[in-house]
């Protein structure tokens, strides 16, 4: 008799032999990789957090991870990091090759411990995703998708696109504050926060969370990030477009429903 029970991120396969006293118990680990994309303020980080907890995935928030590097006091004399910091604060995307190197290492480290991964904030450029510029057939290095396919398998990679109107993106980001300790986002359009309701840390305003920077970042998203989605579909990746305006828990339920069919 063959009995199968599915739980998040694992398949437990129980096979009973001819003898009732003997059976084989096999565990086959299916590691998933999920990429959550969308314009600024679409809720990528929130949905990645929910998904990570539900499916036991590692959440790689590239934005938060990079800010930890860019604002490290010990890196004040590092010319490369200071260059990237200026780009970040101006609302510009960071250098693709620099980001790719960091992201690729995170994937390898996560895969080694047999854990699935969910991205929020990467990839943001064609080069970062595919190791080449758009329209260029010559691949210089392995892109993010090559590395993910190597360690997780192409069929286990899913891309979630959260769509929200441009006006909503500007409204959300302009009113967003974050906790300086845990990084939790807080919307201050109606309430003024001084401390984080989750950990009690000091609430701060990111330097790039202003209307001017948001408009610039949206331009970057339209010209440099959106072309990635066309290539994803062209290369037959699992791509799911979802309305990002409902309540977070409703969006989360929709995402889970899409991933069940993969």
Short mmCIF file of the C-alpha atoms (twelve columns), coordinates in Angstrom:
data_MODEL
# 
_entry.id   MODEL 
# 
loop_
_atom_site.group_PDB 
_atom_site.id 
_atom_site.type_symbol 
_atom_site.label_atom_id 
_atom_site.label_alt_id 
_atom_site.label_comp_id 
_atom_site.label_asym_id 
_atom_site.label_seq_id 
_atom_site.Cartn_x 
_atom_site.Cartn_y 
_atom_site.Cartn_z 
_atom_site.pdbx_PDB_model_num 
ATOM 1   C CA . UNK A 1   0.000  0.000  0.000   1 
ATOM 2   C CA . UNK A 2   1.262  3.524  -0.795  1 
ATOM 3   C CA . UNK A 3   0.322  6.456  1.407   1 
ATOM 4   C CA . UNK A 4   1.403  10.009 0.758   1 
ATOM 5   C CA . UNK A 5   1.014  12.989 3.071   1 
ATOM 6   C CA . UNK A 6   2.031  16.445 1.868   1 
ATOM 7   C CA . UNK A 7   3.269  19.121 4.280   1 
ATOM 8   C CA . UNK A 8   4.944  22.454 3.420   1 
ATOM 9   C CA . UNK A 9   8.315  22.056 1.686   1 
ATOM 10  C CA . UNK A 10  8.506  18.289 2.201   1 
ATOM 11  C CA . UNK A 11  7.032  15.097 0.841   1 
ATOM 12  C CA . UNK A 12  6.749  12.307 3.343   1 
ATOM 13  C CA . UNK A 13  6.510  8.962  1.552   1 
ATOM 14  C CA . UNK A 14  5.531  5.892  3.556   1 
ATOM 15  C CA . UNK A 15  5.809  2.560  1.783   1 
ATOM 16  C CA . UNK A 16  4.662  -0.675 3.447   1 
ATOM 17  C CA . UNK A 17  6.301  -3.923 2.313   1 
ATOM 18  C CA . UNK A 18  4.790  -7.394 2.172   1 
ATOM 19  C CA . UNK A 19  5.413  -7.888 5.880   1 
ATOM 20  C CA . UNK A 20  3.398  -5.868 8.341   1 
ATOM 21  C CA . UNK A 21  6.416  -5.761 10.647  1 
ATOM 22  C CA . UNK A 22  8.649  -4.164 8.045   1 
ATOM 23  C CA . UNK A 23  8.276  -0.930 6.129   1 
ATOM 24  C CA . UNK A 24  10.409 1.645  4.457   1 
ATOM 25  C CA . UNK A 25  10.189 5.257  5.490   1 
ATOM 26  C CA . UNK A 26  11.651 7.644  2.912   1 
ATOM 27  C CA . UNK A 27  11.868 11.410 3.033   1 
ATOM 28  C CA . UNK A 28  12.212 13.276 -0.221  1 
ATOM 29  C CA . UNK A 29  12.892 16.967 0.249   1 
ATOM 30  C CA . UNK A 30  11.484 19.224 -2.455  1 
ATOM 31  C CA . UNK A 31  13.075 22.663 -2.129  1 
ATOM 32  C CA . UNK A 32  11.143 25.568 -3.595  1 
ATOM 33  C CA . UNK A 33  12.341 28.967 -4.764  1 
ATOM 34  C CA . UNK A 34  9.859  31.841 -4.958  1 
ATOM 35  C CA . UNK A 35  10.543 35.314 -6.329  1 
ATOM 36  C CA . UNK A 36  8.108  38.053 -5.338  1 
ATOM 37  C CA . UNK A 37  8.209  41.062 -7.647  1 
ATOM 38  C CA . UNK A 38  6.289  44.277 -8.014  1 
ATOM 39  C CA . UNK A 39  6.654  48.062 -7.896  1 
ATOM 40  C CA . UNK A 40  7.716  49.911 -4.762  1 
ATOM 41  C CA . UNK A 41  5.159  49.598 -1.957  1 
ATOM 42  C CA . UNK A 42  3.387  46.580 -3.465  1 
ATOM 43  C CA . UNK A 43  3.971  44.500 -0.325  1 
ATOM 44  C CA . UNK A 44  6.786  42.235 -1.526  1 
ATOM 45  C CA . UNK A 45  8.466  42.032 1.872   1 
ATOM 46  C CA . UNK A 46  5.208  41.421 3.741   1 
ATOM 47  C CA . UNK A 47  4.158  38.593 1.435   1 
ATOM 48  C CA . UNK A 48  7.635  37.059 1.492   1 
ATOM 49  C CA . UNK A 49  7.559  37.064 5.306   1 
ATOM 50  C CA . UNK A 50  4.155  35.359 5.379   1 
ATOM 51  C CA . UNK A 51  5.239  32.798 2.792   1 
ATOM 52  C CA . UNK A 52  8.511  32.077 4.585   1 
ATOM 53  C CA . UNK A 53  6.673  31.288 7.819   1 
ATOM 54  C CA . UNK A 54  3.976  29.223 6.116   1 
ATOM 55  C CA . UNK A 55  6.266  27.118 3.904   1 
ATOM 56  C CA . UNK A 56  9.411  27.126 6.051   1 
ATOM 57  C CA . UNK A 57  11.446 29.128 3.539   1 
ATOM 58  C CA . UNK A 58  14.382 31.481 4.055   1 
ATOM 59  C CA . UNK A 59  13.346 35.048 3.246   1 
ATOM 60  C CA . UNK A 60  16.085 36.933 1.448   1 
ATOM 61  C CA . UNK A 61  15.116 40.603 1.562   1 
ATOM 62  C CA . UNK A 62  17.854 41.956 -0.688  1 
ATOM 63  C CA . UNK A 63  16.970 45.584 0.078   1 
ATOM 64  C CA . UNK A 64  17.274 45.171 3.833   1 
ATOM 65  C CA . UNK A 65  20.343 42.959 3.431   1 
ATOM 66  C CA . UNK A 66  22.069 45.539 1.238   1 
ATOM 67  C CA . UNK A 67  21.220 48.434 3.547   1 
ATOM 68  C CA . UNK A 68  22.968 46.529 6.317   1 
ATOM 69  C CA . UNK A 69  26.083 46.543 4.131   1 
ATOM 70  C CA . UNK A 70  25.722 50.108 2.813   1 
ATOM 71  C CA . UNK A 71  25.235 51.693 6.220   1 
ATOM 72  C CA . UNK A 72  27.802 49.658 8.111   1 
ATOM 73  C CA . UNK A 73  30.047 52.214 9.910   1 
ATOM 74  C CA . UNK A 74  33.058 50.040 9.154   1 
ATOM 75  C CA . UNK A 75  32.505 50.520 5.410   1 
ATOM 76  C CA . UNK A 76  32.873 54.314 5.325   1 
ATOM 77  C CA . UNK A 77  36.245 54.062 3.581   1 
ATOM 78  C CA . UNK A 78  35.175 51.378 1.101   1 
ATOM 79  C CA . UNK A 79  34.866 53.183 -2.250  1 
ATOM 80  C CA . UNK A 80  32.667 50.530 -3.859  1 
ATOM 81  C CA . UNK A 81  30.179 50.457 -0.979  1 
ATOM 82  C CA . UNK A 82  30.065 54.260 -0.802  1 
ATOM 83  C CA . UNK A 83  29.369 54.339 -4.556  1 
ATOM 84  C CA . UNK A 84  26.506 51.885 -4.107  1 
ATOM 85  C CA . UNK A 85  25.168 53.837 -1.140  1 
ATOM 86  C CA . UNK A 86  24.898 57.010 -3.214  1 
ATOM 87  C CA . UNK A 87  22.979 55.126 -5.895  1 
ATOM 88  C CA . UNK A 88  20.627 53.681 -3.286  1 
ATOM 89  C CA . UNK A 89  19.879 57.036 -1.663  1 
ATOM 90  C CA . UNK A 90  19.208 58.649 -5.056  1 
ATOM 91  C CA . UNK A 91  16.566 56.032 -5.874  1 
ATOM 92  C CA . UNK A 92  18.804 54.396 -8.481  1 
ATOM 93  C CA . UNK A 93  19.302 50.652 -8.759  1 
ATOM 94  C CA . UNK A 94  22.590 49.284 -7.480  1 
ATOM 95  C CA . UNK A 95  25.233 47.911 -9.857  1 
ATOM 96  C CA . UNK A 96  23.834 44.588 -11.204 1 
ATOM 97  C CA . UNK A 97  27.139 42.666 -11.097 1 
ATOM 98  C CA . UNK A 98  27.674 43.677 -7.464  1 
ATOM 99  C CA . UNK A 99  24.154 42.593 -6.476  1 
ATOM 100 C CA . UNK A 100 24.405 39.346 -8.436  1 
ATOM 101 C CA . UNK A 101 27.570 38.294 -6.640  1 
ATOM 102 C CA . UNK A 102 25.917 38.810 -3.245  1 
ATOM 103 C CA . UNK A 103 22.625 37.118 -4.198  1 
ATOM 104 C CA . UNK A 104 24.342 34.090 -5.760  1 
ATOM 105 C CA . UNK A 105 26.277 33.438 -2.577  1 
ATOM 106 C CA . UNK A 106 23.098 33.659 -0.488  1 
ATOM 107 C CA . UNK A 107 21.419 31.072 -2.748  1 
ATOM 108 C CA . UNK A 108 24.344 28.669 -2.428  1 
ATOM 109 C CA . UNK A 109 24.470 29.032 1.355   1 
ATOM 110 C CA . UNK A 110 20.714 28.442 1.638   1 
ATOM 111 C CA . UNK A 111 20.670 25.434 -0.684  1 
ATOM 112 C CA . UNK A 112 23.534 23.779 1.187   1 
ATOM 113 C CA . UNK A 113 21.348 23.444 4.292   1 
ATOM 114 C CA . UNK A 114 18.488 22.046 2.167   1 
ATOM 115 C CA . UNK A 115 16.154 24.974 2.683   1 
ATOM 116 C CA . UNK A 116 13.819 26.676 0.251   1 
ATOM 117 C CA . UNK A 117 14.111 30.400 -0.427  1 
ATOM 118 C CA . UNK A 118 11.811 33.336 -1.139  1 
ATOM 119 C CA . UNK A 119 13.116 36.590 -2.636  1 
ATOM 120 C CA . UNK A 120 11.739 40.083 -2.200  1 
ATOM 121 C CA . UNK A 121 13.623 42.776 -4.079  1 
ATOM 122 C CA . UNK A 122 15.679 40.632 -6.444  1 
ATOM 123 C CA . UNK A 123 16.220 40.429 -9.328  1 
ATOM 124 C CA . UNK A 124 15.729 44.031 -10.399 1 
ATOM 125 C CA . UNK A 125 17.742 44.137 -13.619 1 
ATOM 126 C CA . UNK A 126 17.988 41.939 -16.700 1 
ATOM 127 C CA . UNK A 127 21.702 41.416 -16.104 1 
ATOM 128 C CA . UNK A 128 21.138 40.339 -12.522 1 
ATOM 129 C CA . UNK A 129 18.484 37.842 -13.579 1 
ATOM 130 C CA . UNK A 130 20.157 36.343 -16.653 1 
ATOM 131 C CA . UNK A 131 23.845 37.314 -16.598 1 
ATOM 132 C CA . UNK A 132 23.499 39.372 -19.790 1 
ATOM 133 C CA . UNK A 133 21.943 42.580 -21.007 1 
ATOM 134 C CA . UNK A 134 18.521 42.589 -22.684 1 
ATOM 135 C CA . UNK A 135 18.853 41.712 -26.356 1 
ATOM 136 C CA . UNK A 136 22.368 40.364 -25.910 1 
ATOM 137 C CA . UNK A 137 22.600 36.635 -26.628 1 
ATOM 138 C CA . UNK A 138 26.109 36.372 -25.176 1 
ATOM 139 C CA . UNK A 139 26.059 35.264 -21.547 1 
ATOM 140 C CA . UNK A 140 29.050 36.573 -19.580 1 
ATOM 141 C CA . UNK A 141 28.351 34.923 -16.254 1 
ATOM 142 C CA . UNK A 142 25.647 32.877 -14.557 1 
ATOM 143 C CA . UNK A 143 22.622 35.001 -13.738 1 
ATOM 144 C CA . UNK A 144 20.413 34.616 -10.699 1 
ATOM 145 C CA . UNK A 145 18.047 32.288 -12.563 1 
ATOM 146 C CA . UNK A 146 20.931 30.040 -13.620 1 
ATOM 147 C CA . UNK A 147 22.065 29.713 -10.019 1 
ATOM 148 C CA . UNK A 148 18.522 29.062 -8.773  1 
ATOM 149 C CA . UNK A 149 17.931 26.438 -11.478 1 
ATOM 150 C CA . UNK A 150 21.187 24.716 -10.597 1 
ATOM 151 C CA . UNK A 151 20.361 24.358 -6.909  1 
ATOM 152 C CA . UNK A 152 16.541 24.159 -6.938  1 
ATOM 153 C CA . UNK A 153 15.549 23.005 -10.420 1 
ATOM 154 C CA . UNK A 154 13.693 25.219 -12.902 1 
ATOM 155 C CA . UNK A 155 10.358 23.478 -12.284 1 
ATOM 156 C CA . UNK A 156 10.555 24.411 -8.591  1 
ATOM 157 C CA . UNK A 157 10.948 28.147 -9.262  1 
ATOM 158 C CA . UNK A 158 7.849  30.379 -9.131  1 
ATOM 159 C CA . UNK A 159 7.551  34.119 -9.775  1 
ATOM 160 C CA . UNK A 160 4.792  36.135 -8.105  1 
ATOM 161 C CA . UNK A 161 4.062  39.601 -9.526  1 
ATOM 162 C CA . UNK A 162 2.123  41.976 -7.263  1 
ATOM 163 C CA . UNK A 163 0.388  44.714 -9.252  1 
ATOM 164 C CA . UNK A 164 -0.671 48.053 -7.724  1 
ATOM 165 C CA . UNK A 165 -1.420 51.463 -9.345  1 
ATOM 166 C CA . UNK A 166 1.407  54.012 -9.530  1 
ATOM 167 C CA . UNK A 167 -0.506 56.439 -7.288  1 
ATOM 168 C CA . UNK A 168 -0.895 53.754 -4.619  1 
ATOM 169 C CA . UNK A 169 2.817  52.993 -4.764  1 
ATOM 170 C CA . UNK A 170 3.730  56.655 -4.168  1 
ATOM 171 C CA . UNK A 171 1.184  56.956 -1.357  1 
ATOM 172 C CA . UNK A 172 2.408  53.849 0.468   1 
ATOM 173 C CA . UNK A 173 6.116  54.607 0.229   1 
ATOM 174 C CA . UNK A 174 5.779  58.291 1.100   1 
ATOM 175 C CA . UNK A 175 3.985  57.328 4.317   1 
ATOM 176 C CA . UNK A 176 6.224  54.402 5.213   1 
ATOM 177 C CA . UNK A 177 8.483  54.241 8.256   1 
ATOM 178 C CA . UNK A 178 10.573 51.284 9.399   1 
ATOM 179 C CA . UNK A 179 11.861 49.910 12.679  1 
ATOM 180 C CA . UNK A 180 15.594 50.511 13.094  1 
ATOM 181 C CA . UNK A 181 15.926 47.195 14.958  1 
ATOM 182 C CA . UNK A 182 13.755 44.522 13.280  1 
ATOM 183 C CA . UNK A 183 13.065 46.294 9.973   1 
ATOM 184 C CA . UNK A 184 9.273  46.011 10.236  1 
ATOM 185 C CA . UNK A 185 7.431  48.510 7.985   1 
ATOM 186 C CA . UNK A 186 4.928  50.909 9.554   1 
ATOM 187 C CA . UNK A 187 2.421  53.067 7.689   1 
ATOM 188 C CA . UNK A 188 2.129  56.517 9.267   1 
ATOM 189 C CA . UNK A 189 -0.525 58.106 7.059   1 
ATOM 190 C CA . UNK A 190 -2.960 58.177 9.982   1 
ATOM 191 C CA . UNK A 191 -0.825 57.268 12.993  1 
ATOM 192 C CA . UNK A 192 2.505  58.713 14.086  1 
ATOM 193 C CA . UNK A 193 4.877  56.099 15.447  1 
ATOM 194 C CA . UNK A 194 7.957  56.635 17.582  1 
ATOM 195 C CA . UNK A 195 8.551  53.017 18.598  1 
ATOM 196 C CA . UNK A 196 7.937  49.705 16.841  1 
ATOM 197 C CA . UNK A 197 4.780  47.907 17.983  1 
ATOM 198 C CA . UNK A 198 6.531  44.569 17.431  1 
ATOM 199 C CA . UNK A 199 9.939  44.891 19.160  1 
ATOM 200 C CA . UNK A 200 9.893  48.364 20.715  1 
ATOM 201 C CA . UNK A 201 12.752 49.617 18.550  1 
ATOM 202 C CA . UNK A 202 13.103 53.200 17.344  1 
ATOM 203 C CA . UNK A 203 11.073 54.030 14.229  1 
ATOM 204 C CA . UNK A 204 12.961 55.803 11.455  1 
ATOM 205 C CA . UNK A 205 12.349 57.122 7.940   1 
ATOM 206 C CA . UNK A 206 14.491 55.622 5.170   1 
ATOM 207 C CA . UNK A 207 16.418 58.250 3.220   1 
ATOM 208 C CA . UNK A 208 15.032 56.954 -0.072  1 
ATOM 209 C CA . UNK A 209 11.413 56.820 1.123   1 
ATOM 210 C CA . UNK A 210 10.370 60.215 -0.197  1 
ATOM 211 C CA . UNK A 211 8.199  61.185 -3.152  1 
ATOM 212 C CA . UNK A 212 11.107 62.232 -5.390  1 
ATOM 213 C CA . UNK A 213 13.024 58.982 -4.835  1 
ATOM 214 C CA . UNK A 214 9.884  56.874 -5.238  1 
ATOM 215 C CA . UNK A 215 9.145  58.459 -8.623  1 
ATOM 216 C CA . UNK A 216 12.726 57.764 -9.720  1 
ATOM 217 C CA . UNK A 217 12.544 54.163 -8.463  1 
ATOM 218 C CA . UNK A 218 9.269  53.626 -10.333 1 
ATOM 219 C CA . UNK A 219 10.975 54.789 -13.532 1 
ATOM 220 C CA . UNK A 220 13.743 52.275 -12.865 1 
ATOM 221 C CA . UNK A 221 11.136 49.572 -12.285 1 
ATOM 222 C CA . UNK A 222 9.383  50.298 -15.593 1 
ATOM 223 C CA . UNK A 223 12.540 50.440 -17.701 1 
ATOM 224 C CA . UNK A 224 14.871 47.945 -16.001 1 
ATOM 225 C CA . UNK A 225 12.749 45.486 -14.004 1 
ATOM 226 C CA . UNK A 226 9.635  44.915 -16.113 1 
ATOM 227 C CA . UNK A 227 11.591 43.494 -19.096 1 
ATOM 228 C CA . UNK A 228 12.657 40.632 -16.811 1 
ATOM 229 C CA . UNK A 229 9.037  39.484 -16.541 1 
ATOM 230 C CA . UNK A 230 8.690  39.197 -20.308 1 
ATOM 231 C CA . UNK A 231 11.796 37.009 -20.394 1 
ATOM 232 C CA . UNK A 232 10.478 34.846 -17.533 1 
ATOM 233 C CA . UNK A 233 7.353  34.105 -19.544 1 
ATOM 234 C CA . UNK A 234 9.365  33.550 -22.719 1 
ATOM 235 C CA . UNK A 235 11.553 30.992 -20.935 1 
ATOM 236 C CA . UNK A 236 8.475  29.205 -19.483 1 
ATOM 237 C CA . UNK A 237 8.968  29.957 -15.811 1 
ATOM 238 C CA . UNK A 238 5.913  29.760 -13.550 1 
ATOM 239 C CA . UNK A 239 4.714  33.396 -13.462 1 
ATOM 240 C CA . UNK A 240 1.585  34.435 -11.535 1 
ATOM 241 C CA . UNK A 241 0.218  37.998 -11.663 1 
ATOM 242 C CA . UNK A 242 -1.766 38.988 -8.578  1 
ATOM 243 C CA . UNK A 243 -3.689 42.101 -7.527  1 
ATOM 244 C CA . UNK A 244 -1.655 43.702 -4.735  1 
ATOM 245 C CA . UNK A 245 -4.346 46.066 -3.452  1 
ATOM 246 C CA . UNK A 246 -6.454 43.779 -1.159  1 
ATOM 247 C CA . UNK A 247 -5.611 43.121 2.498   1 
ATOM 248 C CA . UNK A 248 -2.295 41.256 2.985   1 
ATOM 249 C CA . UNK A 249 -3.953 38.073 4.304   1 
ATOM 250 C CA . UNK A 250 -6.147 37.840 1.185   1 
ATOM 251 C CA . UNK A 251 -3.131 38.247 -1.094  1 
ATOM 252 C CA . UNK A 252 -1.313 35.586 0.926   1 
ATOM 253 C CA . UNK A 253 -4.190 33.141 0.427   1 
ATOM 254 C CA . UNK A 254 -4.171 33.840 -3.319  1 
ATOM 255 C CA . UNK A 255 -0.417 33.186 -3.518  1 
ATOM 256 C CA . UNK A 256 -0.734 29.888 -1.656  1 
ATOM 257 C CA . UNK A 257 -3.474 28.835 -4.058  1 
ATOM 258 C CA . UNK A 258 -1.251 29.550 -7.052  1 
ATOM 259 C CA . UNK A 259 1.733  27.690 -5.609  1 
ATOM 260 C CA . UNK A 260 -0.355 24.588 -4.897  1 
ATOM 261 C CA . UNK A 261 -0.767 24.101 -8.623  1 
ATOM 262 C CA . UNK A 262 2.966  24.145 -9.335  1 
# 
